[in-house]
Amino acid sequence: VALGAADPARAVRRLAGPGSAADPPATVELLLGAGLVHQSLAYLAGDTERLAATAVADARLLDRLDRERLAARPVLRVIVLAGKATGHLCTGRLEEAAEAFADGVLAAAGQRGCEPLLLYCVQHLAFTEAHRGRLRTAHDAAQRALAVAGRIATIEDRPAHHVADAALAWTAAEWYDLDTAWRHLLAAEAGLTAVAGRPQRDVYAGTLALVRARLLRARGELPAALTVLRRPPGGVWLRHDLAAAEVRVLIAMGRDQEAEAALSTLDPRHPDATLLRGLADLADGAPASAVECADRVLGEPDLPPAALVDAWLLLAAGVARQGDRDRAVEALRTASAYIAEQGGVRPIHESDVILRRLVREQNLPLRAPFSAGASWNGMERLSDEGS
C-alpha cells in the first residue's frame, strides 16, 4: 500500500517493523510478498546490487510457491524476471539480460494486468539487443514496444516508451538513416528524467551519448562529438564503449597524440583495443600493422557482430593500402555478409577512403531494413559521398 501511494520511506518502515514472538512462522507467500517489496524499493532507489540480489532471492521463492497459485498470478514471475534482467543490464551481462527480458516478454504476453510490465521488458529487450549488435532483433522488439504502448494508451495516459526510442535511434544510426535516428534520439533524450534515480540511468544516458556522438560525426561535427563523449561517463561497463568511441573520433581528427593517450587507457585484452590500435596504425601509414591487428582479432572466438564487421573492414582497408585488391574485396564481401545478417553500415561510412571507394566500385549489397516492411541500400547514400 505504501509503495502504491508513492511513499517508499513508509514501506521501508513497515518492512522493518518489530514482530511478535507469538507471530506464526513466515509462509512462502509472506516471504515472497516482502521480497517483492524489497525488490521494488531497490529499483526505486537505483541500487543495482540490491536489485539483483533481491530478484535472485525472489526467484527461489517463486520455485517454492504452489504451481496453481503462481499460474493464477503471472505478474509475480514477470516482476522477478524484470528485476533480474535489469540487474544484468546495469552490470554489462548483456546475454543474460536479453534472455531474462525475453522470458519476461513471454510470461507477460496476453496476461491481464501485465501490459505495463510487458512494455518494460520488451523495450529493454530492444535496448539490450542493440548493445549486443543484434540490430534487426532490436528494431523488431522496439517496434513491438511501440505497439504495446499504443494499446496501453487507451487505458492510461501516454505510457513512456523512451527506451524503445533509444533502441530505434541506435539501430537507425547504425543503418545510417540519419533523419530517423535524430528523431528517435530526441524523443529518447526527453525521457532522461523518467530514469533519474533508477539503476539503468547511467547506462541509458551513456547510450544516448554514444548515439549523439555518432550522429554528430556523420554531420562532420567532430569536435562536438568529442565533447559529448567526454562528459561524465555512464555505467562502469559502458565507460569502455565511450572511451573507444573517443579514440575513433580523435583518429578521425588526426589528433594522434591524444588518440594514443586515450588508447592506452583501454583494456588491452578487449578486441576493441586491438582494432583501434590497427586503425591508428592505418591512419599513421602502417597498413601491415593494421592487417596484423585485424588478423589477431579475427582469431578470437565468440566475437560480437560489431567486432567482426570492424575487423574485416580493417583487414580490407589494410590490404587495400598494401595493393592487394583481391584480398581487400574478399574481406569487404565477408564484412558485408555480417552486415546483411545483423549489423549496420555506419562503419563503412567511417572507414578509410580507399575502402569507401572500393565499396562503390564493387556495388556491394549492403542492405538493412530501417522501418517496418522497408529495406534500404546503404550504397544509395555512399554513392553520393566524395572520394
C-alpha beads as a LAMMPS data file, in Angstrom:
LAMMPS data file: protein, C-alpha beads

387 atoms
386 bonds

1 atom types
1 bond types

-500.0 500.0 xlo xhi
-500.0 500.0 ylo yhi
-500.0 500.0 zlo zhi

Masses

1 110.0

Atoms # bond

1 1 1 0.000 0.000 0.000
2 1 1 2.829 2.403 0.869
3 1 1 4.520 1.719 -2.476
4 1 1 1.244 2.243 -4.298
5 1 1 0.944 5.601 -2.563
6 1 1 4.473 6.515 -3.784
7 1 1 5.781 6.510 -0.215
8 1 1 8.850 4.231 -0.224
9 1 1 10.062 5.579 3.126
10 1 1 6.874 4.350 4.803
11 1 1 7.266 0.981 3.015
12 1 1 10.763 0.625 4.467
13 1 1 9.490 1.416 7.963
14 1 1 6.685 -1.148 7.663
15 1 1 9.055 -3.875 6.498
16 1 1 11.402 -3.137 9.383
17 1 1 8.614 -3.030 11.984
18 1 1 9.079 -5.255 15.063
19 1 1 7.338 -8.608 15.058
20 1 1 5.865 -10.536 17.935
21 1 1 7.084 -13.774 19.449
22 1 1 3.550 -15.022 19.065
23 1 1 3.555 -14.479 15.295
24 1 1 3.301 -17.706 13.273
25 1 1 6.271 -18.748 11.107
26 1 1 6.503 -16.807 7.881
27 1 1 4.937 -18.569 4.920
28 1 1 6.422 -18.677 1.423
29 1 1 3.718 -16.227 0.341
30 1 1 4.626 -13.776 3.087
31 1 1 8.350 -14.045 2.357
32 1 1 7.715 -13.547 -1.354
33 1 1 5.498 -10.533 -0.698
34 1 1 8.205 -8.930 1.412
35 1 1 10.837 -9.866 -1.156
36 1 1 8.917 -8.213 -3.994
37 1 1 8.557 -5.039 -1.945
38 1 1 12.298 -5.085 -1.234
39 1 1 12.958 -5.566 -4.960
40 1 1 10.739 -2.603 -5.818
41 1 1 12.439 -0.453 -3.192
42 1 1 15.861 -1.336 -4.588
43 1 1 14.698 -0.354 -8.079
44 1 1 13.251 2.956 -6.880
45 1 1 16.483 3.694 -5.006
46 1 1 18.647 2.917 -8.050
47 1 1 20.526 0.255 -6.081
48 1 1 21.688 -2.208 -8.750
49 1 1 23.375 -4.686 -6.405
50 1 1 20.401 -4.891 -4.059
51 1 1 18.007 -5.169 -7.005
52 1 1 19.938 -8.123 -8.420
53 1 1 20.221 -9.849 -5.030
54 1 1 16.546 -9.481 -4.143
55 1 1 15.440 -10.647 -7.607
56 1 1 17.528 -13.810 -7.267
57 1 1 16.094 -14.470 -3.795
58 1 1 12.555 -13.857 -5.067
59 1 1 13.125 -16.300 -7.941
60 1 1 13.965 -19.017 -5.410
61 1 1 10.791 -18.256 -3.502
62 1 1 8.753 -18.470 -6.716
63 1 1 10.020 -22.018 -7.191
64 1 1 8.600 -22.895 -3.758
65 1 1 5.195 -21.400 -4.450
66 1 1 2.249 -23.652 -5.270
67 1 1 2.081 -24.010 -9.068
68 1 1 -1.626 -23.281 -9.295
69 1 1 -1.324 -20.148 -7.191
70 1 1 1.622 -18.980 -9.266
71 1 1 -0.222 -19.674 -12.533
72 1 1 -3.108 -17.521 -11.290
73 1 1 -0.711 -14.621 -10.667
74 1 1 1.629 -14.405 -13.697
75 1 1 2.596 -10.847 -12.787
76 1 1 4.756 -12.221 -9.939
77 1 1 7.111 -14.046 -12.289
78 1 1 7.270 -11.071 -14.661
79 1 1 8.266 -8.721 -11.823
80 1 1 11.063 -11.061 -10.768
81 1 1 12.309 -11.558 -14.335
82 1 1 12.295 -7.805 -14.957
83 1 1 14.338 -7.273 -11.796
84 1 1 16.890 -9.936 -12.725
85 1 1 17.191 -8.629 -16.273
86 1 1 17.652 -5.033 -15.157
87 1 1 20.419 -6.078 -12.779
88 1 1 22.185 -7.930 -15.600
89 1 1 21.827 -4.951 -17.959
90 1 1 23.277 -2.499 -15.469
91 1 1 26.315 -4.706 -14.828
92 1 1 27.016 -5.391 -18.512
93 1 1 25.887 -9.030 -18.578
94 1 1 24.040 -8.439 -21.812
95 1 1 23.413 -12.026 -22.879
96 1 1 21.830 -12.870 -19.534
97 1 1 19.863 -9.611 -19.604
98 1 1 18.472 -10.334 -23.062
99 1 1 17.464 -13.845 -22.028
100 1 1 15.678 -12.645 -18.872
101 1 1 13.916 -9.768 -20.661
102 1 1 12.789 -12.191 -23.387
103 1 1 11.454 -14.571 -20.720
104 1 1 9.638 -11.624 -19.165
105 1 1 8.035 -10.786 -22.506
106 1 1 6.830 -14.368 -22.915
107 1 1 5.495 -14.506 -19.345
108 1 1 3.645 -11.188 -19.685
109 1 1 2.219 -11.557 -23.185
110 1 1 -1.556 -11.853 -23.191
111 1 1 -1.832 -11.728 -19.387
112 1 1 -4.328 -9.350 -17.822
113 1 1 -2.659 -6.618 -15.784
114 1 1 0.786 -7.323 -17.246
115 1 1 0.839 -4.830 -20.131
116 1 1 2.953 -2.180 -18.328
117 1 1 5.480 -4.868 -17.407
118 1 1 5.322 -6.242 -20.950
119 1 1 6.188 -2.763 -22.225
120 1 1 9.075 -2.519 -19.747
121 1 1 10.509 -5.896 -20.732
122 1 1 10.106 -5.620 -24.496
123 1 1 11.619 -2.151 -24.819
124 1 1 14.516 -3.036 -22.535
125 1 1 14.998 -6.188 -24.608
126 1 1 15.306 -3.948 -27.686
127 1 1 17.782 -1.711 -25.856
128 1 1 19.890 -4.695 -24.757
129 1 1 19.919 -6.317 -28.194
130 1 1 21.038 -3.035 -29.751
131 1 1 24.078 -3.084 -27.469
132 1 1 24.743 -6.682 -28.474
133 1 1 24.845 -5.625 -32.133
134 1 1 21.698 -7.607 -32.996
135 1 1 20.121 -4.725 -34.862
136 1 1 17.249 -6.487 -36.587
137 1 1 16.177 -8.117 -33.334
138 1 1 16.457 -4.794 -31.520
139 1 1 14.437 -2.999 -34.193
140 1 1 11.648 -5.590 -34.156
141 1 1 11.437 -5.566 -30.344
142 1 1 11.324 -1.759 -30.271
143 1 1 8.519 -1.683 -32.834
144 1 1 6.589 -4.183 -30.725
145 1 1 7.140 -1.959 -27.692
146 1 1 5.591 0.989 -29.531
147 1 1 2.585 -1.180 -30.393
148 1 1 2.190 -2.204 -26.748
149 1 1 2.462 1.438 -25.686
150 1 1 -0.301 2.295 -28.135
151 1 1 -2.570 -0.312 -26.574
152 1 1 -1.826 0.896 -23.058
153 1 1 -2.599 4.461 -24.115
154 1 1 -6.289 3.516 -24.217
155 1 1 -6.055 2.653 -20.506
156 1 1 -3.643 5.270 -19.140
157 1 1 -2.147 8.488 -20.474
158 1 1 0.932 8.354 -22.697
159 1 1 2.961 5.424 -21.360
160 1 1 6.694 6.036 -21.551
161 1 1 8.456 4.296 -24.430
162 1 1 11.689 6.314 -24.389
163 1 1 13.817 3.157 -24.007
164 1 1 12.337 1.843 -27.262
165 1 1 13.150 5.218 -28.847
166 1 1 16.745 4.838 -27.677
167 1 1 16.943 1.410 -29.336
168 1 1 15.438 2.766 -32.561
169 1 1 17.856 5.712 -32.508
170 1 1 20.748 3.249 -32.155
171 1 1 19.616 0.977 -34.992
172 1 1 18.820 3.872 -37.327
173 1 1 22.241 5.414 -36.658
174 1 1 23.926 2.097 -37.423
175 1 1 21.942 1.805 -40.672
176 1 1 22.805 5.432 -41.464
177 1 1 19.195 6.512 -41.638
178 1 1 20.195 9.770 -40.004
179 1 1 16.899 11.665 -40.002
180 1 1 15.122 8.760 -38.296
181 1 1 17.981 8.394 -35.819
182 1 1 17.835 12.068 -34.810
183 1 1 14.066 11.922 -34.372
184 1 1 14.211 8.911 -32.055
185 1 1 17.254 10.266 -30.232
186 1 1 15.473 13.496 -29.331
187 1 1 12.462 11.510 -28.100
188 1 1 14.750 9.265 -26.054
189 1 1 16.626 12.225 -24.557
190 1 1 13.297 13.713 -23.456
191 1 1 12.853 10.581 -21.338
192 1 1 16.063 11.019 -19.338
193 1 1 14.124 12.398 -16.402
194 1 1 11.976 9.245 -16.338
195 1 1 15.000 7.105 -15.431
196 1 1 16.531 9.578 -12.972
197 1 1 17.497 7.703 -9.836
198 1 1 16.846 4.299 -11.428
199 1 1 19.504 1.567 -11.790
200 1 1 19.704 1.870 -15.594
201 1 1 20.070 5.658 -15.605
202 1 1 23.841 5.745 -16.265
203 1 1 23.692 3.071 -18.954
204 1 1 20.786 4.870 -20.606
205 1 1 22.487 8.284 -20.531
206 1 1 25.765 6.814 -21.801
207 1 1 23.952 5.080 -24.644
208 1 1 22.345 8.323 -25.768
209 1 1 25.770 9.993 -25.659
210 1 1 27.174 7.294 -27.947
211 1 1 24.335 7.686 -30.438
212 1 1 24.518 11.502 -30.403
213 1 1 28.287 11.390 -30.959
214 1 1 27.861 9.044 -33.926
215 1 1 25.243 11.302 -35.485
216 1 1 27.378 14.400 -34.944
217 1 1 30.295 12.627 -36.599
218 1 1 28.057 11.785 -39.551
219 1 1 27.406 15.528 -39.868
220 1 1 31.127 16.180 -39.811
221 1 1 30.900 17.865 -36.393
222 1 1 33.840 16.017 -34.859
223 1 1 34.656 18.499 -32.054
224 1 1 31.032 18.414 -30.912
225 1 1 31.076 14.611 -30.960
226 1 1 34.221 14.630 -28.835
227 1 1 32.613 16.968 -26.306
228 1 1 29.616 14.649 -25.934
229 1 1 31.842 11.624 -25.341
230 1 1 33.916 13.433 -22.727
231 1 1 31.009 14.249 -20.461
232 1 1 30.722 12.214 -17.220
233 1 1 30.530 8.576 -18.377
234 1 1 27.730 6.114 -17.839
235 1 1 27.853 2.778 -16.035
236 1 1 31.174 1.074 -15.427
237 1 1 30.898 -1.353 -18.347
238 1 1 29.787 1.403 -20.723
239 1 1 32.839 3.541 -19.979
240 1 1 34.853 1.307 -22.292
241 1 1 32.476 1.940 -25.202
242 1 1 32.572 5.698 -24.610
243 1 1 36.369 5.698 -24.398
244 1 1 36.667 3.590 -27.564
245 1 1 34.348 5.983 -29.410
246 1 1 36.526 8.876 -28.238
247 1 1 39.619 7.204 -29.705
248 1 1 37.852 6.775 -33.050
249 1 1 36.923 10.444 -33.190
250 1 1 40.444 11.539 -32.239
251 1 1 41.910 9.364 -35.012
252 1 1 39.449 10.835 -37.499
253 1 1 40.505 14.336 -36.391
254 1 1 44.182 13.499 -36.824
255 1 1 44.938 14.214 -33.151
256 1 1 47.426 11.367 -32.924
257 1 1 48.979 12.084 -29.519
258 1 1 45.602 12.414 -27.812
259 1 1 44.435 9.243 -29.545
260 1 1 47.475 7.368 -28.259
261 1 1 46.882 8.613 -24.735
262 1 1 43.209 7.616 -24.834
263 1 1 44.081 4.252 -26.378
264 1 1 46.473 3.483 -23.530
265 1 1 43.570 3.662 -21.051
266 1 1 41.652 0.823 -22.727
267 1 1 41.864 -2.782 -21.560
268 1 1 44.389 -4.346 -23.981
269 1 1 42.545 -7.675 -23.715
270 1 1 39.437 -6.199 -25.294
271 1 1 39.066 -6.715 -29.078
272 1 1 38.233 -3.025 -29.466
273 1 1 41.648 -2.035 -28.135
274 1 1 43.393 -4.155 -30.761
275 1 1 41.141 -2.886 -33.562
276 1 1 41.705 0.725 -32.546
277 1 1 45.463 0.140 -32.449
278 1 1 45.191 -1.126 -36.024
279 1 1 43.036 1.837 -37.026
280 1 1 45.581 4.257 -35.573
281 1 1 48.417 2.461 -37.374
282 1 1 46.480 2.584 -40.646
283 1 1 45.979 6.331 -40.268
284 1 1 49.706 6.653 -39.486
285 1 1 50.676 4.939 -42.738
286 1 1 51.405 1.458 -41.346
287 1 1 48.961 -0.878 -43.139
288 1 1 50.956 -4.024 -42.310
289 1 1 50.436 -3.384 -38.597
290 1 1 46.728 -2.757 -39.230
291 1 1 46.428 -6.102 -41.022
292 1 1 48.221 -7.843 -38.157
293 1 1 45.782 -6.338 -35.645
294 1 1 42.777 -7.395 -37.723
295 1 1 44.086 -10.945 -38.064
296 1 1 44.684 -11.123 -34.325
297 1 1 41.091 -10.148 -33.549
298 1 1 39.635 -12.490 -36.164
299 1 1 41.464 -15.336 -34.453
300 1 1 39.477 -14.793 -31.254
301 1 1 36.371 -16.922 -30.548
302 1 1 32.797 -15.707 -29.994
303 1 1 33.208 -12.187 -31.316
304 1 1 30.093 -9.972 -31.338
305 1 1 28.777 -8.911 -34.769
306 1 1 30.110 -5.357 -34.496
307 1 1 33.645 -6.548 -33.737
308 1 1 33.549 -8.985 -36.664
309 1 1 32.468 -6.245 -39.059
310 1 1 35.133 -3.834 -37.775
311 1 1 37.847 -6.488 -38.007
312 1 1 37.027 -7.466 -41.579
313 1 1 36.800 -3.811 -42.616
314 1 1 40.162 -3.052 -41.015
315 1 1 41.660 -6.048 -42.801
316 1 1 40.140 -4.898 -46.104
317 1 1 41.476 -1.367 -45.679
318 1 1 44.921 -2.594 -44.664
319 1 1 45.443 -4.984 -47.565
320 1 1 43.960 -2.422 -49.967
321 1 1 46.611 0.047 -48.804
322 1 1 49.191 -2.671 -49.469
323 1 1 47.911 -3.019 -53.029
324 1 1 46.231 -6.430 -52.599
325 1 1 42.924 -5.573 -54.216
326 1 1 41.617 -9.143 -54.490
327 1 1 42.096 -9.845 -50.791
328 1 1 40.559 -6.479 -49.944
329 1 1 37.430 -7.283 -51.982
330 1 1 37.167 -10.697 -50.338
331 1 1 37.419 -9.188 -46.841
332 1 1 34.919 -6.493 -47.764
333 1 1 32.431 -9.075 -49.008
334 1 1 32.802 -11.019 -45.763
335 1 1 32.085 -7.848 -43.789
336 1 1 29.018 -7.169 -45.942
337 1 1 27.705 -10.660 -45.174
338 1 1 27.813 -9.935 -41.441
339 1 1 26.209 -6.533 -42.053
340 1 1 23.387 -8.140 -44.014
341 1 1 22.728 -10.570 -41.170
342 1 1 22.521 -8.241 -38.164
343 1 1 24.884 -5.303 -38.456
344 1 1 24.858 -1.734 -39.696
345 1 1 26.618 0.159 -42.457
346 1 1 27.890 3.028 -40.290
347 1 1 31.405 1.503 -40.045
348 1 1 31.601 1.639 -43.870
349 1 1 30.882 5.364 -43.868
350 1 1 33.520 5.942 -41.193
351 1 1 36.131 3.711 -42.857
352 1 1 39.297 4.526 -44.775
353 1 1 38.718 6.477 -48.008
354 1 1 40.263 3.720 -50.136
355 1 1 37.757 1.263 -48.689
356 1 1 34.766 3.505 -49.422
357 1 1 35.949 3.816 -52.993
358 1 1 36.188 0.044 -53.248
359 1 1 32.647 -0.355 -51.904
360 1 1 31.313 1.925 -54.639
361 1 1 33.279 0.107 -57.333
362 1 1 32.083 -3.321 -56.201
363 1 1 28.466 -2.184 -55.684
364 1 1 28.162 -4.489 -52.690
365 1 1 24.608 -5.256 -51.456
366 1 1 24.833 -3.619 -48.048
367 1 1 21.137 -3.690 -47.204
368 1 1 19.287 -3.334 -43.928
369 1 1 15.666 -2.508 -43.023
370 1 1 15.229 0.824 -41.314
371 1 1 11.479 0.659 -40.762
372 1 1 8.794 -1.996 -40.661
373 1 1 8.307 -3.554 -44.065
374 1 1 11.013 -1.442 -45.709
375 1 1 14.517 -2.089 -46.942
376 1 1 17.404 0.208 -47.645
377 1 1 20.568 0.021 -49.680
378 1 1 23.475 1.695 -47.944
379 1 1 25.060 2.195 -51.359
380 1 1 22.498 4.900 -52.190
381 1 1 23.943 7.338 -49.666
382 1 1 27.505 6.154 -50.060
383 1 1 27.464 6.724 -53.812
384 1 1 26.799 10.421 -53.149
385 1 1 29.826 10.843 -50.927
386 1 1 33.060 12.262 -52.145
387 1 1 36.230 10.259 -52.601

Bonds

1 1 1 2
2 1 2 3
3 1 3 4
4 1 4 5
5 1 5 6
6 1 6 7
7 1 7 8
8 1 8 9
9 1 9 10
10 1 10 11
11 1 11 12
12 1 12 13
13 1 13 14
14 1 14 15
15 1 15 16
16 1 16 17
17 1 17 18
18 1 18 19
19 1 19 20
20 1 20 21
21 1 21 22
22 1 22 23
23 1 23 24
24 1 24 25
25 1 25 26
26 1 26 27
27 1 27 28
28 1 28 29
29 1 29 30
30 1 30 31
31 1 31 32
32 1 32 33
33 1 33 34
34 1 34 35
35 1 35 36
36 1 36 37
37 1 37 38
38 1 38 39
39 1 39 40
40 1 40 41
41 1 41 42
42 1 42 43
43 1 43 44
44 1 44 45
45 1 45 46
46 1 46 47
47 1 47 48
48 1 48 49
49 1 49 50
50 1 50 51
51 1 51 52
52 1 52 53
53 1 53 54
54 1 54 55
55 1 55 56
56 1 56 57
57 1 57 58
58 1 58 59
59 1 59 60
60 1 60 61
61 1 61 62
62 1 62 63
63 1 63 64
64 1 64 65
65 1 65 66
66 1 66 67
67 1 67 68
68 1 68 69
69 1 69 70
70 1 70 71
71 1 71 72
72 1 72 73
73 1 73 74
74 1 74 75
75 1 75 76
76 1 76 77
77 1 77 78
78 1 78 79
79 1 79 80
80 1 80 81
81 1 81 82
82 1 82 83
83 1 83 84
84 1 84 85
85 1 85 86
86 1 86 87
87 1 87 88
88 1 88 89
89 1 89 90
90 1 90 91
91 1 91 92
92 1 92 93
93 1 93 94
94 1 94 95
95 1 95 96
96 1 96 97
97 1 97 98
98 1 98 99
99 1 99 100
100 1 100 101
101 1 101 102
102 1 102 103
103 1 103 104
104 1 104 105
105 1 105 106
106 1 106 107
107 1 107 108
108 1 108 109
109 1 109 110
110 1 110 111
111 1 111 112
112 1 112 113
113 1 113 114
114 1 114 115
115 1 115 116
116 1 116 117
117 1 117 118
118 1 118 119
119 1 119 120
120 1 120 121
121 1 121 122
122 1 122 123
123 1 123 124
124 1 124 125
125 1 125 126
126 1 126 127
127 1 127 128
128 1 128 129
129 1 129 130
130 1 130 131
131 1 131 132
132 1 132 133
133 1 133 134
134 1 134 135
135 1 135 136
136 1 136 137
137 1 137 138
138 1 138 139
139 1 139 140
140 1 140 141
141 1 141 142
142 1 142 143
143 1 143 144
144 1 144 145
145 1 145 146
146 1 146 147
147 1 147 148
148 1 148 149
149 1 149 150
150 1 150 151
151 1 151 152
152 1 152 153
153 1 153 154
154 1 154 155
155 1 155 156
156 1 156 157
157 1 157 158
158 1 158 159
159 1 159 160
160 1 160 161
161 1 161 162
162 1 162 163
163 1 163 164
164 1 164 165
165 1 165 166
166 1 166 167
167 1 167 168
168 1 168 169
169 1 169 170
170 1 170 171
171 1 171 172
172 1 172 173
173 1 173 174
174 1 174 175
175 1 175 176
176 1 176 177
177 1 177 178
178 1 178 179
179 1 179 180
180 1 180 181
181 1 181 182
182 1 182 183
183 1 183 184
184 1 184 185
185 1 185 186
186 1 186 187
187 1 187 188
188 1 188 189
189 1 189 190
190 1 190 191
191 1 191 192
192 1 192 193
193 1 193 194
194 1 194 195
195 1 195 196
196 1 196 197
197 1 197 198
198 1 198 199
199 1 199 200
200 1 200 201
201 1 201 202
202 1 202 203
203 1 203 204
204 1 204 205
205 1 205 206
206 1 206 207
207 1 207 208
208 1 208 209
209 1 209 210
210 1 210 211
211 1 211 212
212 1 212 213
213 1 213 214
214 1 214 215
215 1 215 216
216 1 216 217
217 1 217 218
218 1 218 219
219 1 219 220
220 1 220 221
221 1 221 222
222 1 222 223
223 1 223 224
224 1 224 225
225 1 225 226
226 1 226 227
227 1 227 228
228 1 228 229
229 1 229 230
230 1 230 231
231 1 231 232
232 1 232 233
233 1 233 234
234 1 234 235
235 1 235 236
236 1 236 237
237 1 237 238
238 1 238 239
239 1 239 240
240 1 240 241
241 1 241 242
242 1 242 243
243 1 243 244
244 1 244 245
245 1 245 246
246 1 246 247
247 1 247 248
248 1 248 249
249 1 249 250
250 1 250 251
251 1 251 252
252 1 252 253
253 1 253 254
254 1 254 255
255 1 255 256
256 1 256 257
257 1 257 258
258 1 258 259
259 1 259 260
260 1 260 261
261 1 261 262
262 1 262 263
263 1 263 264
264 1 264 265
265 1 265 266
266 1 266 267
267 1 267 268
268 1 268 269
269 1 269 270
270 1 270 271
271 1 271 272
272 1 272 273
273 1 273 274
274 1 274 275
275 1 275 276
276 1 276 277
277 1 277 278
278 1 278 279
279 1 279 280
280 1 280 281
281 1 281 282
282 1 282 283
283 1 283 284
284 1 284 285
285 1 285 286
286 1 286 287
287 1 287 288
288 1 288 289
289 1 289 290
290 1 290 291
291 1 291 292
292 1 292 293
293 1 293 294
294 1 294 295
295 1 295 296
296 1 296 297
297 1 297 298
298 1 298 299
299 1 299 300
300 1 300 301
301 1 301 302
302 1 302 303
303 1 303 304
304 1 304 305
305 1 305 306
306 1 306 307
307 1 307 308
308 1 308 309
309 1 309 310
310 1 310 311
311 1 311 312
312 1 312 313
313 1 313 314
314 1 314 315
315 1 315 316
316 1 316 317
317 1 317 318
318 1 318 319
319 1 319 320
320 1 320 321
321 1 321 322
322 1 322 323
323 1 323 324
324 1 324 325
325 1 325 326
326 1 326 327
327 1 327 328
328 1 328 329
329 1 329 330
330 1 330 331
331 1 331 332
332 1 332 333
333 1 333 334
334 1 334 335
335 1 335 336
336 1 336 337
337 1 337 338
338 1 338 339
339 1 339 340
340 1 340 341
341 1 341 342
342 1 342 343
343 1 343 344
344 1 344 345
345 1 345 346
346 1 346 347
347 1 347 348
348 1 348 349
349 1 349 350
350 1 350 351
351 1 351 352
352 1 352 353
353 1 353 354
354 1 354 355
355 1 355 356
356 1 356 357
357 1 357 358
358 1 358 359
359 1 359 360
360 1 360 361
361 1 361 362
362 1 362 363
363 1 363 364
364 1 364 365
365 1 365 366
366 1 366 367
367 1 367 368
368 1 368 369
369 1 369 370
370 1 370 371
371 1 371 372
372 1 372 373
373 1 373 374
374 1 374 375
375 1 375 376
376 1 376 377
377 1 377 378
378 1 378 379
379 1 379 380
380 1 380 381
381 1 381 382
382 1 382 383
383 1 383 384
384 1 384 385
385 1 385 386
386 1 386 387
